[in-house]
Amino acid sequence: MTGIVVLIFRVLLVVALYLFLGMVLISLWRQMSGKAQVGTSVIIPTITLEPREFNSSSRTFKNQKVITIGRNDGNDIHFKDIELSNHHAMFYFHQNQWWIEDIHSTNGTFINGEKLKDPTVLFSDDILRCGVKEWKIMIGNQEKAR
C-alpha cells in the first residue's frame, strides 16, 4: 500500500515540476517577444549609392534592412558585368549601423580601395567597388548636407 502512495506522490511531483518549467518557459517567451516588438521600432536611416564615372542614376533605399548587389535579377542592385558574381555583396542594418559583407564573390568587394575580408561598418563618403563599377555611399540625411 505504501508503495502505491509513494508512486502517486512521485508522479504528482513530476507533473508539478513539468508545469512549473512550462510556466517559466512561457513567461520567458512572452518577455522575449515583447522586447522583439520594442526593437522593431528602430528607425533605419536611408542609404544612397551615387555612381562614380558611369552613366546611372543614384539609388536610395529607405526602411530596407538588407540590400543585395549582384548580376542576378533578384538582387536589389543588379547589372550585367562579367566581374560581378550572381550574388556579390550585401548591405544590412545591424546594431544601429549599416554594414557591408562580401558574399563569397569571385573578384571581391572593395571599400575605399581595400578588399573586404570580414563584414565592415559603412560610413558616408565611403567608396564601394563591385566589379568595374564604383559608388559613393551616403547614409541618412547627409546626402542633403553637401
Residue, then its C-alpha position, 0 to 999 in steps of 0.5 A: m500500500t505504501g508503495i502505491v502512495v509513494l508512486i502517486f506522490r512521485v508522479l504528482l511531483v513530476v507533473a508539478l515540476y513539468l508545469f512549473l518549467g512550462m510556466v517559466l518557459i512561457s513567461l520567458w517567451r512572452q518577455m522575449s517577444g515583447k522586447a522583439q516588438v520594442g526593437t522593431s521600432v528602430i528607425i533605419p536611416t536611408i542609404t544612397l549609392e551615387p555612381r562614380e564615372f558611369n552613366s546611372s542614376s543614384r539609388t536610395f533605399k529607405n526602411q530596407k534592412v538588407i540590400t543585395i548587389g549582384r548580376n542576378d535579377g533578384n538582387d536589389i542592385h543588379f547589372k550585367d558585368i562579367e566581374l560581378s558574381n550572381h550574388h556579390a555583396m550585401f548591405y544590412f542594418h545591424q546594431n544601429q549601423w549599416w554594414i557591408e559583407d562580401i558574399h563569397s564573390t569571385n573578384g571581391t568587394f572593395i571599400n575605399g580601395e581595400k578588399l573586404k575580408d570580414p563584414t565592415v561598418l559603412f560610413s558616408d563618403d565611403i567608396l564601394r567597388c563591385g566589379v568595374k563599377e564604383w559608388k559613393i555611399m551616403i547614409g541618412n540625411q547627409e546626402k542633403a548636407r553637401 
